[in-house]
Amino acid sequence: MFNVVKNRNYFFGFSLLLTILSIISIFTWKLNLSIDFRGGSNIEISLPNAEENLNKIREIGGESGLKIDSVRTSDNNKVIIRTDDLSTNEHSLFIENLKSEFSDKVAEENYQTVGPVVSRDLTNKTIWSVVIASIAIILYIAYAFRRTPKPASSWRFGLAAVAALIHDLIITTGFVSIVGHFYSWMQVDALFITALLTIMGFSVHDTIVVFDRLRENLIRKPESDIETLANDSIIQTLSRSINTSLTTILVLTALFLIGGESIRHFVLILIAGITFGTYSSIFIASIILVVWSKNGSDLSHR
């Protein structure tokens, strides 16, 4: 039987490589920010056969001097166009060109501008949401695992879980940076934040499954080495974790293929995040806990 914990250096090395590549990508290629974060204009129009005319709308935007962020449908006959911040003249010219092209079949439903202050506020809320969620996870796991026998510690369970979460978020953000560099439809917007928080939920769920089995094994076999018990726990929960994540990824893959442009980037982020989250729950979180517990135990005996 393959010993996951004994071969932990391979998994640590692989995760370290992915993390370094992700950080390099984030700082080199940066993130393809939407107007949610950098500010801009949002135009909603109604147009018959909207789905068939998206490319033509992009062409008209380019001819009107607009830097278009995205063009997507929201209903059968509605189109949402996101651009950099528009002047009054640029906005008027674009609408006139649309009406000229589509014979007055275009009707502007809504027009709004997102300023840099709003974008900065969203960025701050994003950071705080991740921080608060991480603290809540630590506190919850520490309380839920408070009766865990030595050498494990309930606080170490919580901190190991959050360490794995940070690993997932960095690698997922790096993935978004890489894809966004090559494909303009991969953008960081409000849905990106939703995806990150969803990934955190999935990842910590898988981690708790493994941790809970480890706690049971520690209670049943207190004389056994924590490294052996951790490996047994990983093997015992491996098929459950993979099967649960795989069924979710299959559904998300179907959504990616047929769900439409408006949610394509959101679904792909979830697929990547859940994949990395499943990997970290099995091969990273428990191993961090084992290494920390063994080192802590060794220090206490000196």
N, C-alpha and C positions, 0 to 999 in steps of 0.2 A: 504493500500500500504506500502511495506517495506521501511523504511527510512534508506538509506545507510549512509548518513552523520551522523545521530543521533547515529548510531551503529558503529561509526568509530573505537572505541577502539578494537572491535573484529578483524577488518581488520589490524589495526596497530599491534596488538598482533601476528596475524598469519604471517605477513610479517617480524616482528622482529624475530620470531621463525625460519623461513626459512633462514633469513640472518645469524643468529648466527650459525645454523647448517651448512650452506654453508662455513662460515669462518673457523669453526672447521675442516671441511672436507679438505679444501684447505691447512691448515697448518699441519694437521695430515697425510692425505694420499697424499697430494700434487697433482700435475697435471702430467698426463702421457705424457711427452714431446716427440715429434717426433724429428728426426734429424734436422728439420728446426730450432729448438731452442737449441738443445744441441750439434749439430754437428754430423757428421757421413758420411757414404758412400751410394751412390745411383747407383745401377746397373740396366741397362735395357737390357733385352735379348729378342730374338724372338724364339718362340717355337710352333710347331704345337699343336693344342688342349690345349692351355695354361691353360684355365679355369679348365680343368680336372686334371692338374698336379700341382696345387698350393701346396697341402699338401705334395707332394713328394719333391718339391723344398725346403719347410721348413725343411723336414727331412734331405736332403742333406746338407743344411746350418748348421744344428745342428751337423751333422757328421763331417763337415769341421771346426768346432770350431767357427762358426760365431754366434754372438748374433743378431738375425734378429728382426728388428723393425716392418716391415710389408711386405707382399707380395700381390700384386694386379695386375690385368690385366688392360692394357690401351687400347688395341685393341684386335681383335680376337686372334692374335698370338703373342702378346707382353706382357711381364711381367716386372713390376717394383719392384725391391727388395731393401728395405732400411735396412741398418745394422749400427751397431756402426762402428767407424772408423777402416778401414782395413789396414793391412800392405800389401806390394807387394806380399809376399808369401801367405798370407791368401786369397787374391783376386785370385791369379793364381790357388791355390789349389781348390777353390770353382768352378771356371770355368771348370777346368779339370774334377772334379767330376760330374758336370752337363753333360758335353759332353760324359763322360763314361757311365752315366746312360741312356741318351737319344740318344745314337749312333750318335753323331756328328750332331744331328738335331738342336742343340742350337747354336745361333750366338749372340755374345755380340754386342749390338747396341751402348751402351753409358755407360761410367763409370765416376763418378765424386765424389769428396769429399767436404762436407760442413764443413768448419772449425769453431771453437768457435767464431772467430771474426765476421764471417758472421751471426752466430746465435745471438750473442749479438746485432748486428746492427738491426736484424729483431725484437728483443724484444723491443729495443728503439723506432723503428718506430711504433710498435704496440701501445705502451703507448701514443706516440705523436698523433697517428691517433685518438684515443679515446678522448684525451684531446681537440684536435682541433675541432673534430666533436661536442663535448659538448659545447664548446664556441660558435661555429657557430649557434648551435640550440638556445642557450640563446639569442644571438643577433637577430636572425631572428624572434623568437617569440616575443621578446620585441618590435621590430619594427612593426610586423604585428598586435599586440594588443595595439598599442600606444594610440588609442582612447577609450580604455576601461574606463568606468566611475568609480568613487570611490565607495566603499573602495578598490576595486581591483587595482592592479598595473601591468603594462605590464611586468616589470622586475620580479615580483613575478610569473607571468605565466611561464616565461622562466626558472626560477630557480626551480620551482616546477616540471616542465617537466623533467629537467635534474636530479633532485633528484629521480624521478621515474625510469629514465634510469639507474642510478647507482644501484638502487635496483634490476633492471632486470639483469644487467650484473653480479653482485655479485652472485645472486641466480643461474643464468645459469652456471657460472663458477663453483659454488659448485656442481651443477648437473653433470657437466663434470668430476669433480674430483671423485665423488662417482661412476659413471658408469665406469670411467677409472680404478678405483681400482679393480673392479671385472671383467672387460672385456678389454682385451689388445687392441682391435680394436678401442676403443674410445681414440683418441690421440689429443694432442694439436699441430696443425701444421698451415700452412698458411691458410688452409680452415677454421680453427677455428676463425681466425681474420676476414675473410670474413663473417662468420656467425654472429659474434658479431656486426659488422657494419650494416649488414642487419637487425638484431634484433633491433638495435637502430632506424633504419628508420621506421620499422613497429610500434614500440612502440610509437614513437613521433607522428606518423600519427594518431593513435587511440586517443592519448592524445589531440591532436589539435582538433579533432572532438568534444570531450566533452567540451574543453575550448571555442571553437567557439560558441557552443550553449549557454554556460554560459554567454559569452559576449553579445549575442543577448538578453538574458533574463534580463541582467543587464541594457541594454539600454531601453528595453520595460517596465521594472518594477523597476525603480530606487529606489522606496520607500520600496521595499521588502527586507527582510533579505537575505544576501548572502548565508547563510546556506540552506535556503529554495530553493533559486534559483539554487544552486549547485545540490541539490538532484533532483529537477525537470529536470535539464539538463542531469544528469546521467540516469534517467529513460527514458527520451526522446531519448537518443542515445544508450541505452543498447542493443536493438535488432540489430541495425546496426553494432555496434562494434563486437558483438559475431558472427553474421552471416558472416561478412567479414573475421574474423580470422578463423572461422570454415571451410569455403571453402578452405582457404589456407592450413590449417592443414590437411584436407582430401587429397589434392593433394600431400602434403609432405609425408603423411603416405603411399600413393601408391608408391612414389619414394623410401621410406625406404624399402618397401617389395620387390620391383622388380628392383630397380635401380642399384644393384650391390655393391660390397664391397668397391669400391673406394670412393663412396660418402655417404656411410651409416652413418658414424659418423657426417658428415656435416649436413645431413638432420635431424638427431635426435636432434642435437643442435638447429637447427632452430625450430623444433616442440616445444621443451622445452622453448626456448626463446620467441617465439611468444605467447605461452600460458601464461607465466609469464608476458609478456608485456601487453597482453590484460587485465589481472587481475589488474596490477598496473595502467593502464590508466583509468580504471573504478573506482577502489576502493581506490587507493592511491594518484595519482597526484592531483585530484580535492579536496580531503580531506585535503591534505597538504596545498593547496591554501586557502581553507576556514579557517583552523586553523590559518594560518599565517595572513590572512586579518583581522580576528576577533580580534586576539591578538594585531595586529598593530593598529587597530581602537580603541581598549580599551585603549591602552597606550597613544594615541594622545588626548584622552578626559580627561586624568588625570591632 
